[in-house]
Amino acid sequence: MTSPFHLPAMLDEVERVLRPAAGETFVDGTVGGGGHAERLARALAPGGRLVIADRDAEALAAATGRLAGVVVPVVALHCSFAELPERLEAARIDAVNGVLLDLGVSSHQLDTPDRGFSFRFDGPLDMRMDPTAGEAAADVVARLDERDLARVLWDLGEERWARRIARAIVDRRREGPIVTTRHLADIVRGALPGVASRQSIHPATRTFMALRLLVNDELSALERALPALVNVLAPAGRVAVLSYHSLEDRITKRSFQRLSGRCQCPPGIPECRCEARPVVEVLTRRPLTPSAEEVAHNPRARSARLRAARKLADAPVR
């Protein structure tokens, strides 16, 4: 069964590192349209249980429908993966055997103009994964001053021309609010010098990514969530993270290193102050990447990076 919400990346690799088995409890914390969840559910039967979560209610509904015929119980939670530890506790799920986080934006979100994630269509400048909560991107663009806007574009979008773009946005909003994706994309294109506007990716790509990450608090949520989710893993439980750009992958890598006991203090400090202690074993020394065949079939998987870790047998739960 196909879904417009999600063409899952690296299905075989995800199953290989997570090793779902009959009778276990697994969590798909970013279920999208349910592609990974469906594969996990089949492996958990008989006797297993699957928890699915997503902050996008449309995605959660689509995944729930897709999983209606699976032979294991499915618990659906409308929440961000950062809220999962508390929501699992409220659902009286004390420990789980596996957690999957498939980060970033789904195909459905990108391809739905009304969601405002993409400059390929003209739509409202929104970008919220949960359209009922928080500030839309248009509100952020209207609120931030030039310096803060430039910092967001540089830090979250790694945008070389962050200052020029921020200045152009502030100048243009004096004429009226910036409320559509096309309006913002045109401003960004006009702010860049000729050589930059002819680069291989669309000139607005990094600006849109930075605003999306900010609007949805994605990076800080990942930093908070990973150690908390490891806490709810049963001994020998596995966690896997699919990321799609360097900032997400860097956070995942460093979180797993810290959780494996590797000191994260800056060089030159005479004693460790980060209190790193071994809780997990890192299963992927380097991130796994999709095959050439998969990228040819699913181009949006080309930037996927998969990292995984296993909780130590003597590590505590919660």
C-alpha positions in Angstrom: 0.0 0.0 0.0 1.4 3.4 -0.9 0.9 6.7 0.9 1.3 10.3 -0.2 2.5 11.1 3.3 5.7 9.2 3.3 7.9 7.0 1.0 10.0 5.5 3.7 13.8 5.7 3.4 16.1 2.8 4.0 13.4 0.3 5.1 15.7 -2.7 5.1 18.5 -1.0 6.9 16.2 0.3 9.6 14.8 -3.2 10.2 18.3 -4.6 10.3 19.6 -2.2 13.0 16.4 -2.3 15.1 15.9 -6.0 14.9 12.2 -6.0 15.8 11.0 -9.4 17.1 7.8 -11.1 18.0 6.4 -10.0 21.3 8.3 -6.8 21.6 7.0 -3.2 22.0 8.3 -0.6 19.5 7.7 3.1 19.0 7.7 4.9 15.7 8.0 8.5 17.0 7.6 10.2 13.6 5.2 7.9 11.9 4.3 9.9 8.8 2.2 7.8 6.5 3.2 4.6 8.3 5.7 3.0 5.9 8.3 2.1 8.5 5.6 1.3 11.1 3.9 -1.2 8.8 7.2 -3.1 8.4 7.9 -3.0 12.1 4.3 -4.2 12.9 4.7 -7.3 10.8 7.9 -8.3 12.7 6.4 -7.7 16.1 3.6 -10.3 15.6 2.5 -12.3 17.4 2.2 -10.8 20.8 4.0 -7.5 20.2 2.7 -3.9 20.4 3.4 -0.8 18.3 3.2 2.8 19.4 2.9 5.4 16.7 3.2 9.1 17.2 3.3 12.3 15.1 2.6 15.9 15.7 0.8 16.1 12.3 -2.7 14.9 12.9 -3.2 14.3 9.2 -0.2 12.0 9.1 -1.3 10.2 12.3 -4.7 9.5 10.8 -3.3 8.2 7.6 -0.9 5.9 9.4 -3.6 4.7 11.7 -5.7 3.8 8.7 -2.8 2.0 7.0 -2.2 -0.1 10.1 -5.8 -1.0 10.6 -5.2 -4.5 9.3 -2.0 -5.4 11.3 -2.2 -8.2 13.8 -0.6 -6.3 16.7 -2.2 -3.7 18.9 -1.4 -0.1 17.8 -1.4 2.8 20.2 -1.6 6.2 18.4 -0.4 9.4 20.1 -0.8 12.9 18.7 2.4 14.5 20.0 6.0 15.5 19.1 8.7 12.8 19.7 10.0 15.1 22.4 6.8 14.5 24.4 6.9 10.7 24.0 8.5 9.8 27.4 5.7 11.5 29.3 3.0 10.3 27.0 4.3 6.7 27.2 4.2 7.0 31.0 0.7 8.3 30.9 -0.3 5.3 28.7 1.3 3.0 31.3 4.0 1.8 28.9 7.0 1.4 31.2 9.7 0.2 28.8 10.0 -0.4 25.1 12.3 -2.5 23.0 12.9 -0.1 20.1 12.4 3.5 19.0 12.6 4.9 15.5 12.8 8.6 14.7 12.5 9.5 11.0 13.3 13.3 11.1 12.4 16.1 8.7 9.4 16.9 6.6 7.3 14.4 4.8 6.5 14.2 1.1 2.8 15.0 1.8 3.8 18.1 3.8 6.1 19.3 1.0 3.6 18.6 -1.7 0.6 20.2 0.0 0.6 24.0 -0.8 -1.6 24.9 2.1 1.0 23.6 4.6 3.5 26.2 3.3 6.7 24.1 3.5 7.7 24.4 -0.1 8.6 27.2 -2.5 7.5 25.0 -5.4 3.9 26.1 -4.8 2.3 29.4 -3.7 0.7 28.9 -0.4 0.4 30.4 3.1 3.8 30.8 4.8 3.1 28.4 7.6 5.5 25.4 7.9 4.1 24.1 11.2 4.0 20.4 11.5 1.1 20.8 13.9 -0.9 23.6 12.3 -2.8 24.1 15.6 0.2 25.0 17.7 2.8 27.7 17.8 3.8 30.5 15.5 3.6 30.1 11.7 6.7 31.1 9.6 4.9 34.3 8.5 4.7 35.4 12.2 8.4 34.6 12.7 9.4 36.5 9.6 7.4 39.5 10.8 8.7 39.4 14.4 12.4 38.8 14.2 14.7 41.8 13.8 17.4 41.8 11.1 20.2 40.5 13.4 18.2 37.6 14.8 16.8 36.7 11.4 20.3 36.5 10.0 21.5 34.4 12.9 18.6 31.9 12.3 19.5 31.6 8.6 23.2 31.1 9.4 22.9 28.8 12.3 20.0 26.6 11.1 20.2 27.0 7.4 24.0 27.3 7.0 23.1 30.1 4.6 26.2 31.9 3.3 24.2 35.0 2.4 22.2 35.2 5.6 22.8 38.9 6.3 21.8 39.9 2.7 18.7 37.8 2.9 17.7 39.1 6.3 18.2 42.7 5.2 16.1 42.1 2.1 13.3 40.6 4.2 13.3 43.4 6.7 13.3 46.0 3.9 10.5 44.3 2.0 8.2 43.8 5.0 8.1 47.6 5.5 5.9 47.6 2.4 3.6 45.0 3.8 3.5 41.6 5.5 5.2 38.6 3.9 2.5 35.9 4.1 3.1 33.5 1.1 5.8 31.1 0.2 6.3 32.6 -3.3 6.6 36.1 -1.9 9.4 34.9 0.5 11.1 32.9 -2.2 11.1 35.8 -4.6 12.6 38.1 -1.9 15.4 35.6 -1.2 16.2 35.1 -4.9 16.4 38.9 -5.4 18.7 39.3 -2.4 21.4 36.9 -3.7 24.2 37.9 -6.1 24.0 36.5 -9.6 26.4 33.7 -9.1 24.5 32.5 -6.0 21.1 32.7 -7.7 22.4 30.3 -10.4 23.5 27.5 -7.9 22.3 23.9 -8.3 19.7 24.2 -5.5 16.9 26.7 -5.4 18.2 30.0 -3.8 15.5 29.8 -1.1 16.2 26.2 0.0 18.3 27.0 3.0 16.1 29.9 4.1 13.0 27.7 4.1 14.8 24.9 5.9 16.0 27.3 8.6 12.6 28.7 9.2 11.0 25.3 9.3 13.6 24.1 11.9 12.9 27.2 14.0 9.1 27.1 13.7 9.0 23.4 14.8 11.9 23.6 17.3 13.3 20.5 15.6 16.9 20.6 16.6 16.5 21.4 20.3 13.7 18.8 20.5 16.0 16.2 19.1 18.7 17.1 21.7 16.1 16.8 24.5 14.4 13.7 23.2 17.3 11.3 22.5 18.5 10.8 26.1 14.9 10.8 27.4 13.9 8.1 24.9 17.0 6.0 25.7 15.8 6.1 29.3 12.6 4.4 28.4 14.3 1.6 26.5 14.4 -1.8 28.1 17.9 -3.3 28.5 19.3 -4.2 25.1 16.6 -2.0 23.5 17.5 -0.3 20.2 17.1 3.3 19.0 17.5 4.4 15.3 17.5 7.9 13.9 17.1 8.8 10.2 18.3 12.3 9.5 18.5 14.3 6.3 21.0 17.1 6.9 24.2 17.7 8.7 22.8 19.5 11.8 20.4 16.7 12.6 23.1 14.1 12.0 25.6 15.9 14.1 23.2 16.1 17.1 22.4 12.4 16.8 26.1 11.5 16.5 27.1 13.6 19.6 24.1 12.4 21.6 25.0 8.8 21.0 28.7 9.4 21.8 27.8 11.1 25.1 25.3 8.3 25.9 28.1 5.7 25.2 30.3 7.4 27.8 32.5 9.4 25.5 33.5 12.7 27.1 32.1 15.8 25.3 34.1 18.4 27.2 36.3 20.8 25.1 39.9 19.9 24.7 42.2 21.2 27.5 39.8 20.9 30.4 41.7 19.0 33.1 38.8 16.9 34.2 35.5 15.7 32.7 32.5 17.9 33.6 30.0 16.6 31.1 29.2 13.6 33.3 29.2 11.3 30.3 28.6 7.7 31.4 28.0 4.5 29.3 24.3 3.8 28.8 24.4 2.6 25.2 26.6 0.9 22.6 26.8 2.7 19.3 25.9 0.2 16.5 26.8 2.5 13.6 30.4 3.7 13.7 29.5 5.8 10.6 26.1 6.6 9.4 24.5 4.1 7.0 23.4 5.6 3.7 20.8 4.6 1.0 21.9 2.5 -1.9 22.1 3.9 -5.4 19.2 1.8 -6.4 17.0 3.3 -3.7 18.0 6.9 -4.5 17.1 6.2 -8.2 13.7 5.0 -7.0 13.2 7.6 -4.2 15.3 10.7 -4.8 14.2 12.3 -1.5 16.2 9.5 0.2 19.5 10.7 -1.2 20.5 12.7 1.9 19.3 10.1 4.5 21.7 9.1 7.2 20.9 6.3 9.6 22.5 6.0 13.1 21.6 3.4 15.7 22.5 2.5 19.3 21.7 -0.3 21.7 21.0 0.1 25.4 23.5 -1.7 27.7 22.0 -4.8 29.4 22.8 -3.3 32.9 21.6 0.2 32.2 18.5 1.4 34.2 15.1 2.1 32.7 13.9 5.7 33.3 
